[in-house]
Amino acid sequence: MLGLIQRVTSASVSIEENIHGHINQGILLLLGVEKNDATDQADQLLKKILNYRIFTDDSGKMNQSLTDITGELLVVSQFTLAADTKKGLRPSFSSAAPPTEAEILYDYFLDQANKIHNGKIASGQFGADMQVSLCNDGPVTFLLSS
């Protein structure tokens, strides 16, 4: 399971020009599900995201997590993260989980995030054509995997 996280001052995801999810200070997560991913990988990645220290403390050092600052999390499914781009000029998606399996793990991830992070979660819609807007703070962006 792959997660591209971006520290944001705000972010939103729209579907057909309607805002579907919005957050203020927190993390925008683009979530990619790969073949053979299971709930163990989802749990591991969620724990890492919630506790990854990318927010500044009083000394200006990246020493605080999303949990520490009680920030918000916007989760957007993005199967293109699982693309193999090593050969040629066209990405291969052979390592991405099939949509039905990926959606089950995406929904599981959202359910767990809501339980653990006290409902400070917003999301896109799996499989939809979405437009994501954000104000990347820093910019700070990391690719995490489980």
Steps between C-alpha positions, in 0.01 A plus 500: 500500500635839402423840644614832362452746786510875473495740794228752420344812642184398313390248238183390329378244250218572257286270289303652213581850629358425847728487803488145634759538779690790656756542777690782660848446648607140467600238245377429150553129437500355149450128565607225261413135555728235354442131429535285813427793734279408795366655819841456667658737246212745538535500880877545480476788251226676696700480823804641321303786342333604824830496688747618233667814632467757221352796688722757664537544873570826683866478393409475132605134473283230342427332829121470522256257344147541369381350827709747704349803326151346476511574128266371234550228237366502143525156336479473121534169315762510225574176320765670285738495798538126441617552142820344374684775311836331457460397136375688198294814479169366622431396861405142578240440769568129540607546863178682597234302683184420301236772558264282706780397739645852513163652586453258791841600644436869432169479693672305779772766521238777527305312768814444707613861455162627621512274807858586595510870406164598649318580178741772384496325162374604157525301180450480132291232331665181385517474121354845434650765276618746765669839509728561797589847621756566769731750657815295568664638812877517460474331253523177697429175313600139579437163337429234764446127452404211720 
